[in-house]
Each structure stands twice: as C-alpha cells, then as structure tokens.
C-alpha cells in the first residue's frame, strides 16, 4: 500500500507543484523526489519489518530532501517507525495509531492547526475518521480518504496562515492547499491498493 501511494504522489508531481504556485512552487518536486528515492531504497530492502520501512522512508525525507515537507513528513515517519519496530503485520487499529502519531508529530514541529490551510486540514479529519471506524482496514482507509478529500477541498476557500503563501493574505484563496491535496491522494491510493488486495 505504501509503495502504491508513493507512486501516486510521483505521478501527480506536476499537479501538486501547480497548486503550490502561490507558495514556493516546488512542493510537488520535493515530495515526489522523496517518494522516488524512498521507493528505490525500499526495493533493495529485504526486511519486511514495518518499522524499518517507515524509518527508511523517513530518513530519505529528512536527510535527502530537506525543505519544509522533508522535515515534517520525515520526522513523522521516523517516529512512527520507532513505534512499529519489530512488527510485520498491521491491523486497522495499528494503522490508525500510525496516522495519529504522524498528525501529532507534524503539528508539534510545524505549529499548524486546522484552518491554517496546510496538510493538517486533510490529515486531522482523516485521523478522526479512522478512530471512529469499528470495521476493518478497507473500510477505514475508504473513510479516511473521503474525509481527507473533503478537508482538502475546504482549503480552497481558506487564507494561508503558514509558509510563503501566507504573505499573500486574501490572495491565497482560490486553490486547494498542495499539502492537504497530497494527503488525500496518498490515502486514496492506499485505499485503492487495499481494495485491490482484497480482490486477489
């Protein structure tokens, strides 16, 4: 699922950068580069340990990508990797815990809150949706991607309060936040991958 989601982000690199035109216009380039490098590392990784997978991806973003998204996403992945070290299976509750840890870490480091027009506007509702699901992982991922999609769409009318685009004030309205859109695309790809696994 992680690999399928990573490939989806690489595929949507240009779209994500276009959404970032009011910021640094490099969001799609940075995040897709991170996932491309992570996919290369994971392809050589023989260890199916979930923690190792997450830490490997996190290290790429922290040390090879940098930029704001590199630090935020990388540290979040590293922290969740430490929590899941030694695990080779994952249930829906475990997945919800991973995303809750990522949300908490990103909020702590970045200082953003709902309404600031950041990835938090998609990630937080997705995490809340995950924690309310009593069914399996397939149902959870579907509800997460729907909630993230609604959150990302809502950023279109928001004023950016974090990052370079915040200097534009009212002019930052009119486009979805690239970070929030990334969260939706990532979760949507994970949901589709899980559905495919269920059919095989």
C-alpha positions in Angstrom: 0.0 0.0 0.0 2.8 2.4 0.8 4.5 1.7 -2.5 1.3 2.3 -4.4 0.6 5.5 -2.6 4.2 6.7 -3.2 3.8 6.0 -6.9 0.6 8.0 -6.9 2.4 11.1 -5.5 5.2 10.8 -8.0 2.6 10.6 -10.8 0.9 13.8 -9.5 4.1 15.8 -9.0 3.3 18.5 -11.6 -0.3 18.9 -10.3 0.9 19.4 -6.7 3.5 21.9 -7.8 0.8 23.8 -9.8 -1.2 24.1 -6.6 1.9 25.5 -4.9 2.2 28.4 -7.3 1.2 30.8 -4.5 3.9 29.3 -2.3 7.4 28.2 -3.5 6.0 26.2 -6.5 8.3 23.3 -5.7 6.1 21.2 -3.4 5.4 18.5 -6.0 9.0 18.3 -7.0 10.2 17.9 -3.4 7.7 15.4 -2.3 7.8 13.3 -5.4 11.6 13.2 -5.3 11.4 12.0 -1.7 9.0 9.2 -2.6 11.0 8.2 -5.7 14.2 7.9 -3.5 12.2 6.0 -0.9 10.9 3.6 -3.4 14.4 2.9 -4.6 15.6 2.2 -1.1 12.6 0.0 -0.3 13.2 -2.0 -3.4 16.5 -3.1 -2.0 15.2 -3.7 1.5 14.7 -7.4 2.3 13.4 -6.8 5.8 9.5 -6.8 5.9 9.6 -5.0 9.3 7.0 -2.2 9.2 9.2 0.0 11.4 12.2 -0.4 9.2 10.1 0.5 6.1 8.8 3.7 7.8 12.2 4.7 9.2 13.9 4.1 5.8 11.3 6.4 4.1 11.6 9.0 6.9 15.4 9.1 6.6 15.1 9.9 2.9 12.9 12.9 3.6 14.9 14.2 6.5 18.4 13.8 5.0 18.0 13.8 1.2 15.0 16.1 0.6 15.0 18.7 3.4 12.7 21.7 2.7 9.7 22.1 5.0 7.8 19.0 3.8 11.0 16.9 4.2 11.4 17.8 7.8 7.7 17.4 8.7 7.0 14.2 6.9 10.4 12.7 7.5 10.3 13.2 11.3 6.7 11.9 11.4 7.7 8.7 9.5 10.8 8.2 11.7 8.7 8.5 14.9 6.0 6.0 13.7 8.8 3.7 12.5 10.3 3.6 16.0 6.8 2.8 17.4 6.3 -0.1 15.0 9.8 -1.5 15.0 9.7 -5.3 15.1 6.1 -5.6 13.7 5.5 -7.4 10.5 1.7 -7.3 10.4 -0.7 -4.4 10.9 -4.4 -4.2 11.7 -6.8 -1.3 11.4 -6.1 -0.1 14.9 -2.4 -0.1 14.3 -2.8 1.9 11.1 -4.9 4.5 12.9 -2.2 4.8 15.6 0.4 5.4 12.9 -1.6 8.2 11.4 -2.4 9.7 14.8 1.3 9.8 15.6 2.1 11.4 12.3 -0.5 14.0 12.9 0.7 14.8 16.4 4.3 15.0 15.2 3.6 17.3 12.3 1.5 19.6 14.5 4.3 19.7 17.1 7.0 20.5 14.6 5.1 22.8 12.2 2.8 24.5 14.6 -0.1 24.5 12.2 -3.7 23.9 13.3 -6.9 23.3 11.4 -7.9 26.3 9.3 -4.3 27.4 8.6 -4.6 25.9 5.0 -2.0 23.1 5.4 -1.9 19.4 5.2 -3.4 19.3 8.7 -6.7 20.3 7.2 -6.9 16.9 5.4 -4.9 14.8 7.8 -6.7 15.6 11.0 -10.2 14.8 9.7 -8.8 11.6 8.2 -7.3 10.5 11.6 -10.6 11.3 13.3 -12.5 9.2 10.8 -10.0 6.3 11.3 -10.5 6.3 15.0 -14.3 6.2 14.6 -14.3 3.1 12.4 -15.1 -0.2 14.0 -14.7 -2.3 10.9 -11.7 -3.5 9.0 -8.8 -1.7 7.3 -10.5 -1.5 3.9 -13.5 0.4 5.4 -11.1 2.6 7.5 -9.0 3.6 4.5 -12.1 4.4 2.5 -13.5 6.7 5.2 -10.1 8.3 5.7 -9.6 9.2 2.1 -13.2 10.6 1.9 -12.6 12.8 5.0 -9.2 13.9 3.6 -10.8 14.8 0.3 -13.4 16.9 2.0 -10.7 18.6 4.1 -8.5 19.3 1.1 -11.4 20.7 -0.9 -12.3 23.0 2.1 -8.8 24.6 1.9 -9.7 26.2 -1.4 -11.6 29.0 0.3 -9.1 29.4 3.2 -6.5 32.0 3.7 -3.0 30.6 4.1 -1.5 31.3 7.5 1.7 29.2 7.3 4.6 29.5 4.9 5.4 31.8 2.0 1.8 31.9 0.7 0.7 33.4 4.0 2.2 36.7 2.8 -0.5 36.9 0.1 -3.3 37.2 2.6 -6.7 37.2 0.8 -4.9 36.4 -2.5 -4.0 32.9 -1.1 -7.7 31.9 -1.6 -8.8 30.1 -4.7 -6.8 26.9 -4.8 -6.5 23.8 -2.7 -3.5 23.5 -0.5 -0.9 21.2 -2.0 -0.1 19.5 1.3 -3.7 18.8 2.0 -4.1 17.5 -1.6 -1.1 15.3 -1.1 -2.7 13.7 2.0 -5.9 13.0 0.1 -4.1 11.5 -2.9 -1.9 9.3 -0.7 -4.8 7.9 1.3 -6.9 7.4 -1.8 -4.1 5.4 -3.4 -3.7 3.4 -0.2 -7.5 2.7 -0.1 -7.5 1.6 -3.8 -4.5 -0.7 -3.1 -6.2 -2.3 -0.1 -9.3 -2.9 -2.2 -7.2 -4.5 -4.9 -5.5 -6.7 -2.3 -9.0 -7.8 -1.2 -9.8 -9.0 -4.7 -6.7 -11.1 -5.1 
